[in-house]
């Protein structure tokens, strides 16, 4: 048995590497015409006719509708407005709304007063955690509640509520002092 020398082993490894490199590069070529199968296949695919397209869907015709209820009351108008110009109380649509009118009356609470005698100012805590000063003539709540009087333990007001027939009714309301 012969023992391999290092020079022989080195030569054998170089031979194996060259053989592997030439075997791997057999299908790769940089010369035009070396891959005739690929070029033929590409030409065949280009020569094939394009597949037929699906026909466009038929557009469905919708039936038109003509609204012919011109003489009937508009369902989107305010049901509580009275276009007849009747008498009685009604909200002032030109009046600038006060900050305290954005909260429902039952969500506010009277927390105290400032002053004595005829000049008492009521203190009302609103849901936004701000205390507002209220005097007669101010407005509270979402029903056009106009303050009529401020007492030591109560704020009285008159609200305007719709009566369901296009008019308005005055309804008395009040906020009592929270005794805690």
Backbone bond lengths (Angstrom), bond angles and torsions (degrees), N, CA, C in turn:
res aa  C-N    CA-C-N  psi(-1)  N-CA   C-N-CA  omega(-1)  CA-C   N-CA-C  phi
1 X - - - 1.407 - - 1.518 109.46 -
2 X 1.344 113.97 135.56 1.451 118.20 -177.19 1.513 110.27 -99.59
3 X 1.277 115.19 142.60 1.461 121.09 179.53 1.515 107.11 -97.06
4 X 1.367 115.07 132.21 1.462 120.13 -177.75 1.513 109.77 -74.08
5 X 1.309 114.38 135.77 1.454 119.76 177.99 1.530 108.97 -87.53
6 X 1.306 116.90 161.03 1.462 118.46 -179.25 1.528 112.31 -63.16
7 X 1.251 120.85 -34.07 1.460 122.88 179.36 1.519 109.59 -67.26
8 X 1.343 116.71 -38.77 1.465 121.22 179.62 1.541 109.08 -67.10
9 X 1.306 117.14 -42.17 1.469 121.55 -179.46 1.522 110.00 -65.01
10 X 1.302 115.89 -39.34 1.459 119.80 179.36 1.528 110.03 -66.58
11 X 1.274 119.03 -43.04 1.469 123.26 179.26 1.517 110.95 -64.12
12 X 1.343 115.90 -40.59 1.462 120.44 179.68 1.543 110.45 -64.80
13 X 1.308 117.80 -40.28 1.465 120.70 -179.79 1.529 111.08 -68.27
14 X 1.345 117.94 -35.71 1.461 121.09 177.03 1.525 109.42 -66.47
15 X 1.309 118.59 -41.91 1.456 123.51 179.21 1.544 110.82 -61.15
16 X 1.322 115.85 -44.04 1.474 120.44 -179.55 1.530 109.95 -65.40
17 X 1.315 118.38 -40.33 1.465 121.36 178.87 1.519 111.68 -65.36
18 X 1.328 118.45 -41.21 1.477 122.17 178.97 1.518 109.26 -65.65
19 X 1.316 117.35 -42.50 1.464 122.11 179.71 1.543 109.84 -63.16
20 X 1.332 118.42 -41.26 1.461 121.97 -179.57 1.522 110.70 -68.42
21 X 1.335 117.62 -39.23 1.452 121.36 -179.30 1.522 111.14 -67.26
22 X 1.298 118.50 -39.44 1.464 120.64 179.20 1.520 110.71 -73.26
23 X 1.302 118.42 -29.82 1.464 121.38 177.84 1.517 111.47 -71.25
24 X 1.329 116.98 -36.28 1.469 120.69 -179.26 1.517 111.42 -73.89
25 X 1.281 119.46 -31.02 1.453 122.84 -174.85 1.505 113.57 -91.80
26 X 1.336 119.61 8.95 1.451 122.26 -175.09 1.530 111.66 -62.80
27 X 1.356 120.50 -41.72 1.461 122.60 -176.86 1.512 113.18 -84.10
28 X 1.289 119.65 -9.69 1.455 122.53 -176.86 1.514 107.94 -99.35
29 X 1.333 114.03 130.62 1.457 117.75 179.73 1.516 109.05 -147.46
30 X 1.293 116.57 144.11 1.448 120.52 178.57 1.519 110.97 -99.11
31 X 1.310 118.66 -2.18 1.459 122.90 -179.57 1.531 110.33 -84.80
32 X 1.337 118.65 133.62 1.465 119.42 175.69 1.527 109.52 -67.12
33 X 1.324 115.23 142.21 1.458 119.47 -179.57 1.503 113.24 89.53
34 X 1.340 119.39 -5.52 1.454 121.07 179.71 1.521 112.45 -77.30
35 X 1.336 116.74 -17.80 1.464 119.75 179.66 1.525 108.22 -119.22
36 X 1.338 117.84 71.50 1.471 120.25 -175.82 1.536 111.93 -67.72
37 X 1.307 116.93 -30.35 1.462 118.06 -179.22 1.531 111.29 -64.40
38 X 1.308 116.94 -40.18 1.465 121.21 -179.30 1.523 110.57 -67.58
39 X 1.324 117.51 -44.06 1.464 120.65 -179.62 1.516 111.39 -65.10
40 X 1.321 116.28 -39.14 1.464 119.94 179.06 1.524 109.58 -65.20
41 X 1.313 117.07 -41.90 1.472 120.77 -178.86 1.527 111.11 -64.03
42 X 1.371 116.24 -40.85 1.457 120.02 178.44 1.515 110.46 -63.68
43 X 1.305 118.25 -42.29 1.468 121.73 179.31 1.521 111.03 -64.58
44 X 1.323 116.51 -39.01 1.477 119.68 178.53 1.531 110.61 -64.14
45 X 1.321 117.06 -41.67 1.454 120.11 -179.91 1.521 110.45 -66.08
46 X 1.321 118.13 -38.56 1.457 120.99 179.16 1.523 111.57 -67.40
47 X 1.309 118.32 -30.32 1.463 122.61 -178.22 1.526 112.96 -79.32
48 X 1.326 118.26 -16.84 1.462 120.99 -179.58 1.526 109.75 -67.35
49 X 1.340 117.32 144.59 1.469 119.05 176.69 1.533 109.97 -73.30
50 X 1.324 115.41 149.34 1.468 120.52 179.99 1.530 109.07 -67.94
51 X 1.339 117.59 144.69 1.461 118.93 179.01 1.536 110.91 -66.45
52 X 1.287 116.33 150.49 1.459 120.97 -178.85 1.536 110.00 -68.59
53 X 1.319 115.89 141.66 1.458 121.04 178.71 1.525 109.50 -83.99
54 X 1.328 115.43 148.48 1.458 120.06 175.44 1.522 108.88 -66.84
55 X 1.323 118.06 144.25 1.466 119.12 179.30 1.530 110.15 -68.55
56 X 1.321 116.32 152.20 1.451 121.59 179.02 1.523 109.60 -66.12
57 X 1.336 117.29 143.87 1.460 118.69 179.53 1.527 110.60 -67.61
58 X 1.298 115.84 148.15 1.453 121.01 179.76 1.524 108.33 -76.87
59 X 1.321 116.82 128.99 1.446 121.29 179.98 1.519 109.36 -74.31
60 X 1.337 115.36 130.81 1.447 121.09 -178.43 1.523 108.98 -80.40
61 X 1.307 117.23 129.77 1.450 121.58 177.76 1.516 108.66 -82.72
62 X 1.324 117.11 127.98 1.444 121.32 178.31 1.524 109.32 -95.88
63 X 1.307 113.65 144.93 1.447 119.64 179.61 1.523 109.29 -76.85
64 X 1.316 117.60 131.56 1.452 120.86 179.31 1.520 109.44 -82.10
65 X 1.330 115.25 153.06 1.457 120.56 -178.66 1.518 107.84 -130.46
66 X 1.297 115.78 130.86 1.458 120.39 178.90 1.517 108.72 -107.60
67 X 1.333 116.65 123.31 1.458 122.13 179.88 1.519 107.52 -78.59
68 X 1.331 116.43 117.94 1.465 119.40 -174.74 1.523 112.58 -117.92
69 X 1.328 118.38 22.87 1.462 121.08 -179.48 1.517 110.29 -101.23
70 X 1.330 116.64 55.07 1.460 120.80 -177.04 1.527 111.65 -69.68
71 X 1.322 119.16 -31.55 1.447 121.72 -175.12 1.516 114.12 -83.29
72 X 1.321 118.51 -5.40 1.455 122.59 -176.85 1.530 109.56 -91.81
73 X 1.358 116.10 152.19 1.468 121.10 179.58 1.526 110.83 -58.59
74 X 1.312 115.75 139.17 1.469 121.68 179.19 1.530 109.40 -67.83
75 X 1.340 118.59 122.20 1.458 120.15 -177.95 1.528 113.38 -70.16
76 X 1.321 118.11 -13.07 1.450 121.10 -177.58 1.521 112.91 -99.17
77 X 1.316 117.26 -0.24 1.464 119.44 177.74 1.520 109.07 -82.21
78 X 1.319 115.97 164.21 1.459 120.70 179.92 1.524 108.69 -68.99
79 X 1.319 117.34 118.80 1.460 121.91 -174.98 1.516 112.04 -68.99
80 X 1.332 118.65 -16.72 1.447 120.43 -174.56 1.521 113.49 -101.40
81 X 1.300 117.73 4.13 1.461 118.05 178.58 1.510 108.74 -84.23
82 X 1.306 115.48 144.33 1.452 121.70 179.60 1.520 106.88 -112.60
83 X 1.322 115.70 105.36 1.458 119.75 -177.89 1.520 112.22 -77.64
84 X 1.340 116.87 -8.30 1.450 120.30 -178.39 1.518 112.93 -75.83
85 X 1.311 118.19 -10.15 1.462 121.27 178.27 1.521 111.78 71.36
86 X 1.328 116.97 34.40 1.462 121.89 -178.60 1.515 111.32 -64.73
87 X 1.338 114.49 167.78 1.461 119.45 -179.79 1.521 109.46 -89.02
88 X 1.291 116.37 173.29 1.455 121.04 179.77 1.510 111.08 114.78
89 X 1.332 115.82 172.72 1.469 118.65 -178.95 1.526 111.00 -70.33
90 X 1.291 115.26 148.08 1.465 121.24 175.66 1.520 108.69 -156.72
91 X 1.335 116.91 152.27 1.463 119.70 179.68 1.527 111.50 -65.36
92 X 1.304 115.60 148.49 1.457 121.32 176.92 1.526 107.79 -87.80
93 X 1.328 116.17 106.23 1.473 119.92 -176.56 1.531 111.90 -73.45
94 X 1.335 118.16 -17.07 1.467 120.99 179.94 1.522 112.56 -89.52
95 X 1.335 116.93 -9.02 1.459 120.75 -177.97 1.533 109.91 -73.48
96 X 1.315 115.22 139.07 1.468 120.25 177.60 1.532 108.84 -75.95
97 X 1.333 116.88 127.94 1.467 121.88 -178.46 1.522 110.68 -69.28
98 X 1.340 114.87 143.64 1.463 120.61 177.10 1.529 109.32 -91.93
99 X 1.325 116.33 161.55 1.465 121.82 -177.06 1.525 110.86 -60.78
100 X 1.332 116.88 -36.88 1.471 120.50 -176.42 1.527 112.78 -73.35
101 X 1.322 118.63 -4.59 1.468 121.05 178.44 1.525 112.89 -86.48
102 X 1.301 117.67 -4.75 1.466 119.28 179.21 1.525 112.25 -84.73
103 X 1.339 117.83 -11.02 1.459 121.71 -177.66 1.526 110.32 -107.43
104 X 1.329 118.37 143.92 1.471 119.62 173.10 1.528 109.66 -63.58
105 X 1.324 116.21 147.96 1.462 120.82 -177.13 1.525 111.55 -61.58
106 X 1.339 117.89 -37.01 1.462 119.97 -178.42 1.529 113.42 -73.90
107 X 1.333 117.95 -7.61 1.465 119.92 177.57 1.537 111.69 -93.17
108 X 1.333 117.23 -6.73 1.461 121.41 179.61 1.523 109.10 -102.74
109 X 1.338 115.84 156.07 1.466 119.51 178.43 1.526 109.35 -141.34
110 X 1.340 114.39 141.71 1.461 120.48 176.64 1.521 107.66 -79.36
111 X 1.341 116.24 128.61 1.466 119.98 -176.66 1.528 112.69 -114.53
112 X 1.349 117.73 -3.94 1.454 118.91 178.40 1.504 111.98 161.67
113 X 1.360 114.73 -174.25 1.459 121.57 177.49 1.524 109.23 -138.22
114 X 1.326 114.88 162.13 1.465 122.37 174.53 1.521 106.06 -129.81
115 X 1.316 117.29 136.55 1.454 121.39 176.84 1.514 111.78 102.85
116 X 1.331 114.77 174.89 1.460 120.80 179.57 1.513 109.46 -140.05
117 X 1.318 115.32 161.65 1.461 120.22 175.19 1.514 112.35 68.48
118 X 1.349 115.00 -134.21 1.457 121.22 -175.62 1.519 114.17 -78.86
119 X 1.305 118.07 -9.94 1.481 120.92 -176.68 1.526 109.25 -115.87
120 X 1.345 116.74 70.95 1.466 120.90 178.71 1.532 108.25 -102.66
121 X 1.315 115.16 134.43 1.470 122.24 176.66 1.518 106.91 -110.99
122 X 1.350 116.59 125.99 1.458 121.23 178.07 1.515 111.00 -84.26
123 X 1.327 116.27 147.56 1.464 121.99 177.72 1.523 107.65 -112.01
124 X 1.328 116.86 122.49 1.464 122.17 -176.49 1.525 108.64 -122.39
125 X 1.344 115.22 128.28 1.465 121.20 177.03 1.520 108.22 -93.86
126 X 1.331 116.38 122.23 1.466 122.61 -179.23 1.525 110.14 -97.08
127 X 1.330 118.46 167.13 1.470 121.51 179.71 1.529 114.12 -60.53
128 X 1.326 118.30 -20.11 1.463 120.02 178.02 1.528 111.82 -81.79
129 X 1.363 116.55 9.84 1.467 123.92 176.83 1.528 112.83 65.60
130 X 1.331 116.43 27.10 1.461 122.28 176.28 1.526 106.89 -111.98
131 X 1.325 116.77 137.73 1.463 121.53 176.72 1.526 108.18 -94.95
132 X 1.343 116.17 123.85 1.461 122.41 -177.47 1.529 109.65 -106.12
133 X 1.338 116.89 144.86 1.458 123.49 175.34 1.530 107.35 -88.47
134 X 1.347 115.56 128.33 1.455 121.19 -176.41 1.525 109.56 -121.49
135 X 1.333 115.96 130.20 1.461 122.48 175.55 1.522 108.63 -126.58
136 X 1.321 118.68 163.44 1.462 119.83 176.68 1.530 110.66 -56.12
137 X 1.304 115.61 135.60 1.464 121.10 -177.20 1.520 112.68 103.35
138 X 1.343 117.98 -20.86 1.468 120.67 175.21 1.532 109.17 -71.09
139 X 1.312 115.26 166.18 1.467 121.11 179.43 1.524 109.64 -117.07
140 X 1.341 116.30 140.67 1.469 123.04 179.00 1.518 109.39 -132.13
141 X 1.295 117.00 146.50 1.463 121.74 173.04 1.516 113.28 80.00
142 X 1.323 114.11 176.15 1.459 120.80 -173.87 1.526 113.13 -95.41
143 X 1.345 117.60 5.26 1.461 120.78 -179.94 1.525 111.82 -113.34
144 X 1.311 118.23 39.54 1.464 122.97 179.97 1.522 111.62 50.44
145 X 1.327 116.13 47.02 1.464 121.43 -178.81 1.516 111.85 -78.93
146 X 1.349 116.49 109.01 1.467 121.62 -179.71 1.525 109.03 -93.92
147 X 1.341 116.60 127.11 1.461 122.19 -178.40 1.525 108.73 -70.84
148 X 1.350 115.91 126.45 1.467 120.96 179.66 1.519 111.72 -99.60
149 X 1.351 117.21 -34.50 1.466 118.60 178.56 1.524 110.03 -155.28
150 X 1.338 114.53 152.30 1.465 122.10 176.25 1.526 106.46 -122.75
151 X 1.335 116.80 118.52 1.465 122.88 178.58 1.527 108.46 -110.93
152 X 1.311 115.85 175.98 1.464 120.79 -179.42 1.532 112.69 -59.43
153 X 1.322 117.90 -33.86 1.467 120.30 -174.86 1.527 113.49 -125.08
154 X 1.332 118.77 9.57 1.466 119.62 -175.67 1.528 110.81 -160.04
155 X 1.349 114.70 144.96 1.469 121.52 172.03 1.529 105.95 -114.36
156 X 1.321 116.61 124.41 1.457 120.50 -179.43 1.515 109.53 -107.77
157 X 1.329 114.99 143.01 1.453 120.58 -178.43 1.520 110.24 -148.07
158 X 1.327 115.48 166.36 1.458 122.79 177.19 1.522 107.08 -122.08
159 X 1.339 115.65 123.27 1.460 121.45 179.43 1.522 109.88 -100.28
160 X 1.321 116.28 152.20 1.460 122.66 173.78 1.520 107.92 -106.47
161 X 1.326 115.71 118.98 1.470 119.96 -179.60 1.523 108.80 -122.30
162 X 1.331 118.10 145.66 1.466 119.79 179.08 1.530 110.59 -67.68
163 X 1.346 115.37 142.80 1.462 118.88 -179.93 1.526 112.73 -93.29
164 X 1.313 118.47 -1.31 1.462 122.57 177.50 1.514 113.03 89.49
165 X 1.314 118.18 -7.97 1.462 121.32 -179.44 1.525 111.05 -117.66
166 X 1.299 117.53 19.74 1.456 121.54 178.76 1.513 113.76 94.50
167 X 1.316 118.40 -2.15 1.460 121.61 179.36 1.516 111.10 -110.65
168 X 1.327 114.83 -171.32 1.451 121.14 -177.68 1.526 109.56 -132.59
169 X 1.327 115.17 148.46 1.457 121.83 177.18 1.516 109.58 -120.84
170 X 1.330 116.32 143.77 1.460 120.42 173.99 1.521 108.09 -88.57
171 X 1.307 116.24 131.92 1.469 121.59 -179.47 1.519 108.38 -128.10
172 X 1.336 118.05 125.16 1.464 119.19 178.63 1.534 110.37 -73.88
173 X 1.312 116.09 145.59 1.471 122.34 177.50 1.518 107.65 -147.60
174 X 1.323 115.95 165.53 1.463 118.89 178.79 1.520 110.34 -154.75
175 X 1.331 114.47 158.85 1.466 123.09 172.41 1.528 105.88 -118.09
176 X 1.322 116.94 123.44 1.465 120.73 179.97 1.513 109.01 -96.34
177 X 1.332 115.76 153.53 1.454 122.35 178.11 1.522 109.80 -64.68
178 X 1.295 116.46 133.02 1.469 121.85 178.16 1.524 108.09 -78.83
179 X 1.316 117.82 109.73 1.463 121.98 177.65 1.516 108.58 -90.48
180 X 1.311 117.81 106.34 1.472 120.45 -177.69 1.495 110.87 -115.56
